[in-house]
Amino acid sequence: MVMDERTDPELVKASLDGNRTAFEELVCRHQDSVFGLAVGMTRNREDAADMAQEAFMRAYSKLEQYKPEYSFRSWILRICANLTKNLFRKRMRRRAVEDKYLVQGEIERDAVDPDFQELEDALAQLPPKLGLPLRMKYMDGLPYDEIAQVLGIGVSAAKMRVMRAKNQLAELLRP
Amino acid sequence: MNEDEKVLERLAKHRMKAPEGFAERVMESLPEWSKPTLRDRMADFWPTHGRWIAPSCAGAAAMLLVVFGLGRMELPAEARQVTFHFELHAPGADQVELLGTFNHWRPGDIVLNGPDASGHWTAEVALPPGRHEYIFLVDGERWLADPKAATHRPDGFGRVNTVIKVYDEEEDAA
């Protein structure tokens, strides 16, 4: 398989010119990050897949609003985070929130690599405001400024949350 | 390696994978783009299996239109452009740029003229009718929404864009 060496902004430009393959390349590049974020927020793979798909659809329809000076990854992650938050708000309004959305639950056991089950269980016990930045920092390798952009917080707040999450996770995993 | 470092190493190795076939599902769910590439258009138009009738008729119709209708034709609404006047008061600035949805937010693409004696920078830009977002970039480092405009919208990354709707006066009058 030949790697597409175009940058994300170049792929966006090509997509705006009507090249669907360019957008597909963007989906392939960022699907794991977007899905990972959605899993971290919803703790449910089916909802996460729906949210991730919706995020890419929304990004496609709003592609002309993307500014090349920003990272495409943080742009699409931010869209996904906002969509998922809105989903929760709607469910809250309908008073039909299942327990799994209100308390920290576990991601379905069959969905996680057994080698990482203990880690995933511990991650699930962290509050989302700590778990999400930790996932983005260490599982996706996002720099602090991108994490701050995705979550809509300051860079120092992002660093603080990652540090607190790291300490809590180490505590939870201590034998 | 201490316990904290081991935890971070495990985290770095643990990547969530999107479900199998996710990208294909996304692509199937996308609407058809309204601006296909030339290659796509050619692929759709060019006859296969010896079917030449449709393109031949289309060619003949096009020739007729050119011969009889050229003088009477008007540009479609979306092809019309409306000249829009942009202006920013920035007396101390060395350069003011305009970035927006209409130029794909490209820095350096539209540079305003100025400053005039009163410190105003201006540009006339032809825009298609519709909704546009833009922002001014002063001296390559200061981002400013248009203070004279009524509608603004946060871009989600800490800046505020100005929103305008451009109407085609000819079309509205008709």
Interface residues (C-beta under 8 A of the other chain):
Chain A: K13 L16 D17 G18 N19 R20 F23 E24 V27 C28 Q31 D32 V34 F35 G36 V39 R45 A49 A52 Q53 F56 M57 Y60 S61 E64 Q65 Y66 K67 P68 E69 Y70 S74 W75 R78 N82 D113 F116 L119 E120 L134 R135 Y138 M139 D140 G141 Q149 G152 K166 N167 L169 A170 L173 R174
Chain B: E3 D4 V7 L8 R10 L11 A12 K13 H14 R15 M16 K17 A18 P19 F22 A23 R25 V26 M27 S29 L30 P31 W33 K35 P36 T37 D40 L99 T101 H104 W105 R106 P107 E133 D155 G156 F157 G158
